[in-house]
C-alpha cells in the first residue's frame, strides 16, 4: 500500500512540476524520470500534458 500511495504522490508532483525529474536523454531526448524506491517512474513532458511511460 505504501508503494501505491507514494506512486500516486510522485505522479501528482510530476503533473505539477514536470521538470522535477532527471533527463534520460541518452535513452530518448523526451524521457524524464524520478526514482521511487528501487524503481524509476519514466515520463514524457508535452506542451499541455505529462504521460507516464
C-alpha positions as CSV (number, residue, x, y, z in Angstrom):
1,X,0.0,0.0,0.0
2,X,2.9,2.4,0.8
3,X,4.3,1.9,-2.7
4,X,1.0,2.7,-4.3
5,X,0.4,5.8,-2.2
6,X,4.0,7.0,-2.9
7,X,3.5,6.4,-6.6
8,X,0.3,8.5,-6.6
9,X,2.1,11.3,-4.7
10,X,5.0,11.2,-7.1
11,X,2.8,11.3,-10.2
12,X,0.9,14.2,-8.8
13,X,4.2,16.1,-8.2
14,X,5.3,15.2,-11.8
15,X,2.0,16.7,-13.1
16,X,2.5,19.9,-11.1
17,X,6.3,20.2,-11.7
18,X,7.1,18.3,-14.9
19,X,10.8,19.2,-14.9
20,X,11.3,17.8,-11.4
21,X,12.7,14.6,-12.8
22,X,16.1,13.9,-14.3
23,X,16.6,13.9,-18.0
24,X,17.3,10.5,-19.6
25,X,18.3,12.0,-22.9
26,X,20.9,9.3,-23.5
27,X,18.0,6.8,-24.0
28,X,15.4,9.2,-25.5
29,X,15.6,13.0,-25.7
30,X,12.0,13.4,-24.5
31,X,12.2,11.0,-21.5
32,X,12.5,12.2,-17.9
33,X,12.4,10.1,-14.7
34,X,12.1,10.2,-11.0
35,X,13.1,7.4,-8.6
36,X,10.6,5.7,-6.4
37,X,12.1,3.1,-4.1
38,X,14.1,0.8,-6.4
39,X,12.2,1.8,-9.5
40,X,12.1,4.8,-11.8
41,X,8.9,6.4,-13.0
42,X,9.6,7.4,-16.6
43,X,7.5,10.1,-18.3
44,X,7.4,12.4,-21.2
45,X,6.5,16.1,-21.0
46,X,4.4,17.6,-23.7
47,X,3.2,21.2,-24.1
48,X,-0.1,20.6,-22.3
49,X,0.3,17.2,-20.6
50,X,2.6,14.6,-19.0
51,X,2.5,11.0,-20.0
52,X,3.8,8.3,-17.7
53,X,5.5,5.6,-19.7
